[in-house]
Each structure stands twice: as C-alpha cells, then as structure tokens.
Amino acid sequence: MKLLLADYQKFVSRKRCGDYDAATILIDIHKAIELANLTDRQRQAIELVYFGELTQAEAGVRMGVGQDTISRHIDAAADKLTDIYYYWASHGEGYAIRGTY
C-alpha cells in the first residue's frame, strides 16, 4: 500500500497527460481513504507525506509531533487502506493491488 501511495504524484502527472487508468487509481485511493475509518491524524499524515510530498520529519513539525509518531500514523493508515483493497480484490471491485504491502 505504501508503494502505491508513494507513486501518488506520478499518477497525478499521468492523469494530467490523459491517462485514464491513472485517474481510476487516484479515484480508488481517495475512495479507500474515505472508507478506511482513518483517524484525523492518520489522514493528515497520509496527506502531508504522500500528497503534499513532505518528509515524515516535516510532517511531524506541521502536526506538532515527532517523526516516529508520523511513522506510526502512516503504518496504521496503510494497514486500514490495505484492508479496503483486499476487500475490493475479493469482490472484484476497485483497483486490485498485488504483492507484499
């Protein structure tokens, strides 16, 4: 899941070039975030690090916490997001990701 999130900006760029698959992936990422019951802090950490392209340390400064706390928020969020993708994969929905997360 973290690998998919790490490519977020690449998908944005590809979408701007007319790549419909990239657009679908972005829609699914945002839908998964909506469905995953993330805490506000988990959501903010994901948005700052993956969407805002900040380092975990920079995100920690913005959120008033240490880098280790940001890492824990991201790990917990990634676990919840992975559960959404597993559900989708088993029901033929969403963008299916394969491999180790």
Beta strands, then each sheet from edge to edge (+ up, - down):
end
